């Protein structure tokens, strides 16, 4: 009889990745190359502040130079785009990350389009998303990339597996569906207009959920022995919960990510990994040109 409810420990997997990154950054610094990350936080969203400070702390721990900017909620779109343009042109900055959500008057699409693809460490620009579509080397969206690392570290076989992605956002659902497809899974992408969602989720060997609805996925929606990846992060009175009813679903699943402590620790770590990757590509291009 197989075990049920084994936790996928995102903190442990992230820590292993951080140790590898630290070594890589130390070697780069030994060559006089210092990876540098710029993070913009626009407005006063409290969750964004938490993520902003977490990235700053992690970057400094790893040896990545951190340049953080807290911008007023009333900043105009043009002024924000000017800030991004300056960072795009700054040869000392390897990675650019913008905290979302943005104030209502700022177009997320305009911001995504304004980041130089080679510095887009969250993998959200049209160029990097397009490269993912055609399986060309680019910077991979951070959260989906982190999910794939968790699945691999947990020994989940994706080739031929039925993978169901619930949620179709540009930054998580769609790119993760593509990554699963590229790993030879058979992928079903579900969303708010999907009819009979339970029929789809019950077929999932691997179930990934990112919809922003607390405990939306219940035990009767999960196939016995499925691997469940909860990407949701919902602030409820007194606690943070995912999109999956964790306590009940873990009794049916073979593997499951907790919230917090599952996917979350991976995202910031992958942003750092992408920053190092962007640094190495910049140095390689510089050497080719010289």
Secondary structure, 3 states (H helix, E strand, C coil): CCCCCEEECHHHHHHHHHHHHHHHHHHHHHCCCCCEEEEEEECCCHHHHHHHHHHHHHHHHHCCEEEEEEECCCCCHHHHHHHHHHHHHCCCCCEEEECCCCCCCCCHHHHHHHCCHHHECCCCCHHHHHHHHCCCCCCCCHHHHHHHHHHHHCCCCCCCCEEEEECCCCCCHHHHHHHHHHCCCEEEEECCCCCCHHHHHCCCCEEEECCCCCCCECHHHCCCCCEEEECCCEEECCEEECCECHHHHCCCCCEEECCCCCCHHHHHHHHHHHHHHHHHHHHHHHHHHC
